[in-house]
């Protein structure tokens, strides 16, 4: 990180483009980077992406001589960024998902996965960005609580508690009086100090997820970053309540469609397609919908769960982009989570990217229990078939 910072300081431009994810971990990452870089006198142009889609990356890399930072995604696609960049821009990757090494010396992959840390255990993107900000200037220690919120929001605990670098950030925030940790029977509870009194960091993370996911096409991510930096306001509260009402109605309509037996079935995978019905919510919401039904009687708990959603030809901050793509999100029931953790079922981070790559699709940030990729419209059933072939070949079930 210190070497990367030296390269930034030596770069002639004083404008930095930050591309970050739209969940609580991504919004806290974007907030930390925006404030840290502005404190150094840089002009920050911030773009919130649901995924670093190839069509978007091609537009980004039409530029030359820029400083580009990707937060909470792109660790796995460092070779693609290297190919697009060809030494023309200084690119930093501050992700925490499974990563691949860069092939361009000007694409600096600072994903902790390359340094022996696990993104679904030790370190969130927000903590990665916090460590970067602290290396930039120790004054940025005052954002430890924002890093902790992102870590809690991503939900990766060991025995109900944050560990490793995530815990270090939380403890720093405790010393500053910004986080309180309370022990309970199944682990720890993390409370954020606010003007309204203590707020559970899980609830605060959910608040950010609503802004970034449900409100993606309605300036929700900008409000989310503002909330990270300035706190909750009556304006943000109103926005969240309106967005929750939209989500409730759309989700209830979809649940009604799935009753009963509307789910399509393959030997190991059950799946459904919402087409464009989740709009104006962002495509992250197909994963949220899977989360909402993964522990209900709508699904077979012994199968993987998959949902498809058409990607709108629109990215806030960009001109119109033609995608012709669907996003697939996959989740595991509590039973399947146990099977994956025990090694008796294949992790989604292996299964879905491999099948997607076979069809020329795009995969970036996948975890073992949650995963999402994109393929061309019309290849949905073929993707399910490819996954079944992989599972059959590995003799899972």
Secondary structure, DSSP 8 states (H G I E B T S, - for coil): -HHHHHHHHHSS--EEEEEE-SSHHHHHHHHHHHHHHHHTT-EEEEEE-SS--HHHHHHHTT--S-EEEEESS-STTHHHHHHHHTTSSEEEEE--SS----SSTTEEE--GGGGT--TTTT--HHHHHHHHHHHH-GGGGGGHHHHHHHHHHHT--BTTB--HHHHHHHHHHHHTTSEEEEEETTEEEEEE--TTS-EEHHHHHHHHHIIIIITGGGTHHHHHHHHHHH---HHHHHHHHHHHHHHHHHHHHHHHHTTTT-SEE-SSEEEEE-TTTTTTS-TTHHHHHHHHHTTSTTS-TTSEEEEEEE--S--TTS------EEEEEEE--HHHHHHHHTTSS--HHHHHHHHHHHTT-EE----SSEEEEEEETT-HHHHHHHHHHHHHHTT--
